[in-house]
Amino acid sequence: MNISGINRQLLEDLLYLGMESSDEEGNPVEFAGFLIEKDGVIDEIFLLPGTRSGDSFANVFMEMMPLNTHMAGSAHSHPNGILRPSAADLTFFPKSGNTHIIVGPPYDIGELKSWKCFRSDGSPRLLEVID
Protein backbone atom coordinates (compact mmCIF):
# COMPACT_ATOMS: atom_id res chain seq x y z
CA MET A 1 0.00 0.00 0.00
CA ASN A 2 1.51 3.31 -1.07
CA ILE A 3 0.48 6.15 1.27
CA SER A 4 1.11 9.58 -0.24
CA GLY A 5 -0.45 11.85 2.39
CA ILE A 6 -3.04 12.64 5.02
CA ASN A 7 -6.18 14.73 4.66
CA ARG A 8 -5.74 18.09 6.43
CA GLN A 9 -9.17 17.92 8.11
CA LEU A 10 -8.38 14.49 9.55
CA LEU A 11 -5.05 15.73 10.91
CA GLU A 12 -6.81 18.68 12.53
CA ASP A 13 -9.35 16.23 14.01
CA LEU A 14 -6.53 14.07 15.43
CA LEU A 15 -4.97 17.12 17.11
CA TYR A 16 -8.36 18.14 18.50
CA LEU A 17 -9.01 14.60 19.73
CA GLY A 18 -5.66 14.60 21.52
CA MET A 19 -6.38 17.97 23.10
CA GLU A 20 -9.85 16.90 24.29
CA SER A 21 -9.00 13.41 25.60
CA SER A 22 -9.23 13.40 29.39
CA ASP A 23 -10.34 11.21 32.29
CA GLU A 24 -13.19 11.86 34.75
CA GLU A 25 -11.02 14.32 36.71
CA GLY A 26 -10.04 16.26 33.61
CA ASN A 27 -6.48 14.89 33.42
CA PRO A 28 -5.11 14.37 29.90
CA VAL A 29 -5.11 10.77 28.65
CA GLU A 30 -3.98 9.09 25.46
CA PHE A 31 -6.35 8.23 22.66
CA ALA A 32 -5.67 5.55 20.06
CA GLY A 33 -7.24 4.64 16.76
CA PHE A 34 -6.54 3.17 13.35
CA LEU A 35 -5.91 5.13 10.17
CA ILE A 36 -7.86 4.24 7.03
CA GLU A 37 -6.70 5.22 3.54
CA LYS A 38 -8.47 5.70 0.27
CA ASP A 39 -6.50 5.96 -2.96
CA GLY A 40 -3.25 6.41 -1.00
CA VAL A 41 -4.52 9.25 1.19
CA ILE A 42 -5.29 8.73 4.88
CA ASP A 43 -8.73 10.22 5.37
CA GLU A 44 -10.41 8.44 8.26
CA ILE A 45 -9.77 7.25 11.81
CA PHE A 46 -11.45 4.23 13.33
CA LEU A 47 -11.73 4.24 17.13
CA LEU A 48 -12.14 0.73 18.51
CA PRO A 49 -14.84 0.07 21.10
CA GLY A 50 -13.46 -0.89 24.50
CA THR A 51 -10.20 1.07 24.21
CA ARG A 52 -8.85 1.93 27.68
CA SER A 53 -6.75 5.03 28.19
CA GLY A 54 -4.53 6.60 30.82
CA ASP A 55 -1.93 9.33 31.01
CA SER A 56 0.74 7.11 29.47
CA PHE A 57 -1.13 4.31 27.71
CA ALA A 58 -4.01 3.41 25.42
CA ASN A 59 -4.91 -0.27 25.24
CA VAL A 60 -6.86 -1.38 22.19
CA PHE A 61 -8.50 -4.74 21.75
CA MET A 62 -7.35 -6.00 18.37
CA GLU A 63 -10.16 -8.58 18.47
CA MET A 64 -12.55 -5.67 17.86
CA MET A 65 -10.70 -4.68 14.68
CA PRO A 66 -12.86 -4.84 11.56
CA LEU A 67 -11.57 -6.66 8.52
CA ASN A 68 -10.39 -3.72 6.48
CA THR A 69 -7.80 -3.99 3.76
CA HIS A 70 -7.39 -0.21 3.73
CA MET A 71 -5.86 0.13 7.21
CA ALA A 72 -2.77 2.31 6.82
CA GLY A 73 -1.61 2.34 10.43
CA SER A 74 -2.43 3.97 13.74
CA ALA A 75 -2.78 7.33 15.43
CA HIS A 76 -2.49 8.14 19.09
CA SER A 77 -1.55 10.91 21.46
CA HIS A 78 1.30 11.40 23.89
CA PRO A 79 -0.02 13.89 26.49
CA ASN A 80 3.53 14.27 27.81
CA GLY A 81 4.48 16.00 24.54
CA ILE A 82 7.22 13.52 23.60
CA LEU A 83 6.52 12.92 19.92
CA ARG A 84 8.56 9.78 19.37
CA PRO A 85 7.59 6.12 19.70
CA SER A 86 7.76 4.46 23.09
CA ALA A 87 8.85 0.84 23.56
CA ALA A 88 5.16 -0.12 23.68
CA ASP A 89 4.55 1.75 20.42
CA LEU A 90 7.36 -0.14 18.70
CA THR A 91 5.74 -3.42 19.75
CA PHE A 92 2.30 -2.28 18.56
CA PHE A 93 3.18 -0.55 15.26
CA PRO A 94 3.99 -3.68 13.20
CA LYS A 95 0.56 -5.14 14.05
CA SER A 96 -1.36 -2.31 12.44
CA GLY A 97 0.10 -1.03 9.18
CA ASN A 98 3.14 1.02 8.24
CA THR A 99 2.10 4.64 8.88
CA HIS A 100 1.81 5.79 12.49
CA ILE A 101 1.02 9.26 13.75
CA ILE A 102 1.69 10.60 17.24
CA VAL A 103 0.16 13.93 18.29
CA GLY A 104 0.89 15.89 21.46
CA PRO A 105 0.74 19.26 23.17
CA PRO A 106 0.46 22.08 22.43
CA TYR A 107 -1.96 20.62 19.83
CA ASP A 108 -1.48 23.59 17.50
CA ILE A 109 -4.42 22.86 15.24
CA GLY A 110 -3.87 25.92 13.05
CA GLU A 111 -0.12 25.43 12.60
CA LEU A 112 -0.18 21.61 12.32
CA LYS A 113 3.19 21.26 14.06
CA SER A 114 2.29 19.04 17.04
CA TRP A 115 2.52 15.71 15.23
CA LYS A 116 5.05 13.27 13.84
CA CYS A 117 4.74 10.30 11.52
CA PHE A 118 6.67 7.04 11.78
CA ARG A 119 7.11 3.73 9.98
CA SER A 120 6.48 0.44 11.79
CA ASP A 121 10.14 0.21 12.82
CA GLY A 122 9.92 3.63 14.51
CA SER A 123 11.91 5.52 11.89
CA PRO A 124 10.56 8.98 10.95
CA ARG A 125 8.39 9.20 7.87
CA LEU A 126 7.46 12.27 5.85
CA LEU A 127 3.76 12.53 5.15
CA GLU A 128 2.28 15.28 2.99
CA VAL A 129 -0.75 17.15 4.32
CA ILE A 130 -3.34 17.30 1.55
CA ASP A 131 -6.12 19.92 1.45
Contact map, one row per residue, 1 for C-alpha under 8 A:
11100000000000000000000000000000000000010000000000000000000000000000000100000000000000000000000000000000000000000000000000000000000
11110000000000000000000000000000000000010000000000000000000000000000000000000000000000000000000000000000000000000000000000000000000
11111000000000000000000000000000000010011100000000000000000000000000000100000000000000000000000000100000000000000000000000000000000
01111100000000000000000000000000000000011000000000000000000000000000000000000000000000000000000000000000000000000000000000000011000
00111110000000000000000000000000000000011100000000000000000000000000000000000000000000000000000000000000000000000000000000000011110
00011111011000000000000000000000000000001110000000000000000000000000000000000000000000000000000000000000000000000000000000000011110
00001111111000000000000000000000000000001110000000000000000000000000000000000000000000000000000000000000000000000000000000000000111
00000111111100000000000000000000000000000000000000000000000000000000000000000000000000000000000000000000000000000000000000000000111
00000011111110000000000000000000000000000000000000000000000000000000000000000000000000000000000000000000000000000000000000000000001
00000111111111000000000000000000000000000011100000000000000000000000000000000000000000000000000000000000000000000000000000000000000
00000111111111100000000000000000000000000000000000000000000000000000000000000000000000000000000000000000000000010000000000000000100
00000001111111110000000000000000000000000000000000000000000000000000000000000000000000000000000000000000000011010000000000000000000
00000000111111111000000000000000000000000000000000000000000000000000000000000000000000000000000000000000000000000000000000000000000
00000000011111111100000000000000000000000000000000000000000000000000000000100000000000000000000000000010000000000000000000000000000
00000000001111111110000000000000000000000000000000000000000000000000000000000000000000000000000000000011001110000110000000000000000
00000000000111111111000000000000000000000000000000000000000000000000000000000000000000000000000000000000001010000000000000000000000
00000000000011111111100000000010000000000000000000000000000000000000000000000000000000000000000000000000000000000000000000000000000
00000000000001111111100000000110000000000000000000000000000000000000000000011010000000000000000000000011001000000000000000000000000
00000000000000111111100000010000000000000000000000000000000000000000000000000000000000000000000000000001101000000000000000000000000
00000000000000011111110000010000000000000000000000000000000000000000000000000000000000000000000000000000000000000000000000000000000
00000000000000001111111000011110000000000000000000000000000000000000000000000000000000000000000000000000000000000000000000000000000
00000000000000000001111111111100000000000000000000000000000000000000000000000000000000000000000000000000000000000000000000000000000
00000000000000000000111111111000000000000000000000000100000000000000000000000000000000000000000000000000000000000000000000000000000
00000000000000000000011111100000000000000000000000000000000000000000000000000000000000000000000000000000000000000000000000000000000
00000000000000000000011111100000000000000000000000000000000000000000000000000000000000000000000000000000000000000000000000000000000
00000000000000000000011111110000000000000000000000000000000000000000000000000000000000000000000000000000000000000000000000000000000
00000000000000000000011111111000000000000000000000000010000000000000000000000000000000000000000000000000000000000000000000000000000
00000000000000000011111001111100000000000000000000000110000000000000000000000010000000000000000000000000000000000000000000000000000
00000000000000000000111000111110000000000000000000001111100000000000000000000010000000000000000000000000000000000000000000000000000
00000000000000000100110000011111000000000000000000001111110000000000000000011110000000000000000000000000000000000000000000000000000
00000000000000001100100000001111100000000000000000001000010000000000000000011000000000000000000000000000000000000000000000000000000
00000000000000000000000000000111110000000000001000100000011100000000000001111000000000000000000000000000000000000000000000000000000
00000000000000000000000000000011111000000000111100000000000000000000000001110000000000000000000000000000000000000000000000000000000
00000000000000000000000000000001111100000000111000000000000000000000001111100000000000000000000100000000000000000000000000000000000
00000000000000000000000000000000111110000111110000000000000000000000001111100000000000000000000000000000000000000000000000000000000
00000000000000000000000000000000011111000111110000000000000000000000011110000000000000000000000000000000000000000000000000000000000
00100000000000000000000000000000001111111111000000000000000000000000011100000000000000000000000000000000000000000000000000000000000
00000000000000000000000000000000000111111110000000000000000000000000010000000000000000000000000000000000000000000000000000000000000
00000000000000000000000000000000000011111000000000000000000000000000000000000000000000000000000000000000000000000000000000000000000
11111000000000000000000000000000000011111100000000000000000000000000000000000000000000000000000000000000000000000000000000000000000
00111110000000000000000000000000000011111110000000000000000000000000000000000000000000000000000000000000000000000000000000000000000
00101110000000000000000000000000001111011111000000000000000000000000000100000000000000000000000000000000000000000000000000000000000
00000110010000000000000000000000001111001111100000000000000000000000000000000000000000000000000000000000000000000000000000000000000
00000000010000000000000000000000001110000111110000000000000000000000000000000000000000000000000000000000000000000000000000000000000
00000000010000000000000000000000111100000011111000000000000000000000000000100000000000000000000000000000000000000000000000000000000
00000000000000000000000000000000111100000001111100000000000000000000000000000000000000000000000000000000000000000000000000000000000
00000000000000000000000000000001110000000000111110100000000000000000000000000000000000000000000000000000000000000000000000000000000
00000000000000000000000000000000100000000000011111100000000110011000000000000000000000000000000000000000000000000000000000000000000
00000000000000000000000000000000000000000000001111100000000010010000000000000000000000000000000000000000000000000000000000000000000
00000000000000000000000000000000000000000000000111110000000110000000000000000000000000000000000000000000000000000000000000000000000
00000000000000000000000000000001000000000000001111111000011110000000000000000000000000000000000000000000000000000000000000000000000
00000000000000000000000000000000000000000000000001111100011100000000000000000000000000000000000000000000000000000000000000000000000
00000000000000000000000000001110000000000000000000111111111000000000000000000000000000000000000000000000000000000000000000000000000
00000000000000000000001000011100000000000000000000011111110000000000000000000000000000000000000000000000000000000000000000000000000
00000000000000000000000000111100000000000000000000001111100000000000000000000010000000000000000000000000000000000000000000000000000
00000000000000000000000000001100000000000000000000001111110000000000000000000111000000000000000000000000000000000000000000000000000
00000000000000000000000000001100000000000000000000001111111000000000000000000000000000000000000000000000000000000000000000000000000
00000000000000000000000000000111000000000000000000111101111100000000000000000000000000000000000000000000000000000000000000000000000
00000000000000000000000000000001000000000000000000111000111110000000000000000000000000000000000000000000000000000000000000000000000
00000000000000000000000000000001000000000000000101110000011111000000000000000000000000000000000000000000000000000000000000000000000
00000000000000000000000000000000000000000000000111100000001111111000000000000000000000000000000000000000000000000000000000000000000
00000000000000000000000000000000000000000000000000000000000111111000000000000000000000000000000000000000000000000000000000000000000
00000000000000000000000000000000000000000000000000000000000011111000000000000000000000000000000000000000000000000000000000000000000
00000000000000000000000000000000000000000000000110000000000011111100000000000000000000000000000000000000000000000000000000000000000
00000000000000000000000000000000000000000000000100000000000011111110000000000000000000000000000000000000000000000000000000000000000
00000000000000000000000000000000000000000000000000000000000000011111000000000000000000000000000000000000000000000000000000000000000
00000000000000000000000000000000000000000000000000000000000000001111100000000000000000000000000000000000000000000000000000000000000
00000000000000000000000000000000000000000000000000000000000000000111111000000000000000000000000000000000000000000000000000000000000
00000000000000000000000000000000000000000000000000000000000000000011111000000000000000000000000000000000000000000000000000000000000
00000000000000000000000000000000000111000000000000000000000000000001111100000000000000000000000000000000000000000000000000000000000
00000000000000000000000000000000011110000000000000000000000000000001111110000000000000000000000110000000000000000000000000000000000
10100000000000000000000000000000011110000100000000000000000000000000011111000000000000000000000111100000000000000000000000000000000
00000000000000000000000000000000011100000000000000000000000000000000001111100000000000000000100111110000000000000000000000000000000
00000000000000000000000000000001111000000000000000000000000000000000000111110000000000000000100110111000000000000000000000000000000
00000000000001000000000000000001111000000000100000000000000000000000000011111000000000000000000000011110000000000000000000000000000
00000000000000000100000000000111100000000000000000000000000000000000000001111100000000000000000000001110000000000000000000000000000
00000000000000000100000000000111000000000000000000000000000000000000000000111110000000000000000000000111000000000000000000000000000
00000000000000000000000000000100000000000000000000000001000000000000000000011111111000000000000000000111100000000000000000000000000
00000000000000000100000000011100000000000000000000000011000000000000000000001111110000000000000000000001100000000000000000000000000
00000000000000000000000000000000000000000000000000000001000000000000000000000111110000000000000000000001100000000000000000000000000
00000000000000000000000000000000000000000000000000000000000000000000000000000111111000000000000000000011110000000000000000000000000
00000000000000000000000000000000000000000000000000000000000000000000000000000111111100000000000000000001000000000000000000000000000
00000000000000000000000000000000000000000000000000000000000000000000000000000100111110000000000000000111000000000111000000000000000
00000000000000000000000000000000000000000000000000000000000000000000000000000000011111000000000000000100000000000001000001000000000
00000000000000000000000000000000000000000000000000000000000000000000000000000000001111111100000000000100000000000000000001000000000
00000000000000000000000000000000000000000000000000000000000000000000000000000000000111111100000000000000000000000000000000000000000
00000000000000000000000000000000000000000000000000000000000000000000000000000000000011111110000000000000000000000000000000000000000
00000000000000000000000000000000000000000000000000000000000000000000000000000000000011111111000000000000000000000000000000000000000
00000000000000000000000000000000000000000000000000000000000000000000000000000000000011111111100000000000000000000000000000000000000
00000000000000000000000000000000000000000000000000000000000000000000000000000000000011111111110000000000000000000000000111000000000
00000000000000000000000000000000000000000000000000000000000000000000000000000000000000111111111000000000000000000000000000000000000
00000000000000000000000000000000000000000000000000000000000000000000000000000000000000011111111100000000000000000000000000000000000
00000000000000000000000000000000000000000000000000000000000000000000000011000000000000001111111111010000000000000000001111000000000
00000000000000000000000000000000000000000000000000000000000000000000000000000000000000000111111111000000000000000000000110000000000
00000000000000000000000000000000000000000000000000000000000000000000000000000000000000000011111110000000000000000000000000000000000
00000000000000000000000000000000010000000000000000000000000000000000001111000000000000000001111111000000000000000000000000000000000
00000000000000000000000000000000000000000000000000000000000000000000001111000000000000000000111111110000000000000000000100000000000
00000000000000000000000000000000000000000000000000000000000000000000000110000000000000000000110111110000000000000000011100000000000
00100000000000000000000000000000000000000000000000000000000000000000000111000000000000000000000011111000000000000000111100001000000
00000000000000000000000000000000000000000000000000000000000000000000000011100000000000000000100011111100000000000000111100000000000
00000000000000000000000000000000000000000000000000000000000000000000000001110000000000000000000000111110000000000011110000000000000
00000000000000000000000000000000000000000000000000000000000000000000000000111100001110000000000000011111000000000011100000000000000
00000000000001100100000000000000000000000000000000000000000000000000000000111100101000000000000000001111101000000111000000000000000
00000000000000100110000000000000000000000000000000000000000000000000000000001111111000000000000000000111111000000110000000000000000
00000000000000000010000000000000000000000000000000000000000000000000000000000111100000000000000000000011111100000100000000000000000
00000000000000000000000000000000000000000000000000000000000000000000000000000000100000000000000000000001111100000100000000000000000
00000000000000110110000000000000000000000000000000000000000000000000000000000000000000000000000000000011111110011100000000000000000
00000000000000100000000000000000000000000000000000000000000000000000000000000000000000000000000000000000111111111100000000000000000
00000000000100110000000000000000000000000000000000000000000000000000000000000000000000000000000000000000001111111100000000000000000
00000000000100000000000000000000000000000000000000000000000000000000000000000000000000000000000000000000000111110000000000000000000
00000000000000000000000000000000000000000000000000000000000000000000000000000000000000000000000000000000000111111000000000000000000
00000000001100000000000000000000000000000000000000000000000000000000000000000000000000000000000000000000001111111110000000000000000
00000000000000000000000000000000000000000000000000000000000000000000000000000000000000000000000000000000001110111110000000000000000
00000000000000100000000000000000000000000000000000000000000000000000000000000000001000000000000000000011111110011111000000000000000
00000000000000100000000000000000000000000000000000000000000000000000000000000000001000000000000000001111000000011111100000000000000
00000000000000000000000000000000000000000000000000000000000000000000000000000000001100000000000000001110000000000111110000011000000
00000000000000000000000000000000000000000000000000000000000000000000000000000000000000000000000000111100000000000011111000011110000
00000000000000000000000000000000000000000000000000000000000000000000000000000000000000000000000001111000000000000001111111111100000
00000000000000000000000000000000000000000000000000000000000000000000000000000000000000000000100001110000000000000000111111111000000
00000000000000000000000000000000000000000000000000000000000000000000000000000000000000000100110011110000000000000000011111100000000
00000000000000000000000000000000000000000000000000000000000000000000000000000000000000000100110000000000000000000000011111100000000
00000000000000000000000000000000000000000000000000000000000000000000000000000000000110000100100000000000000000000000011111110000000
00000000000000000000000000000000000000000000000000000000000000000000000000000000000000000000000000000000000000000000011111111000000
00000000000000000000000000000000000000000000000000000000000000000000000000000000000000000000000000000000000000000001111001111100000
00000000000000000000000000000000000000000000000000000000000000000000000000000000000000000000000000100000000000000001111000111110000
00000000000000000000000000000000000000000000000000000000000000000000000000000000000000000000000000000000000000000000110000011111000
00011100000000000000000000000000000000000000000000000000000000000000000000000000000000000000000000000000000000000000100000001111100
00011100000000000000000000000000000000000000000000000000000000000000000000000000000000000000000000000000000000000000000000000111110
00001111001000000000000000000000000000000000000000000000000000000000000000000000000000000000000000000000000000000000000000000011111
00001111000000000000000000000000000000000000000000000000000000000000000000000000000000000000000000000000000000000000000000000001111
00000011100000000000000000000000000000000000000000000000000000000000000000000000000000000000000000000000000000000000000000000000111
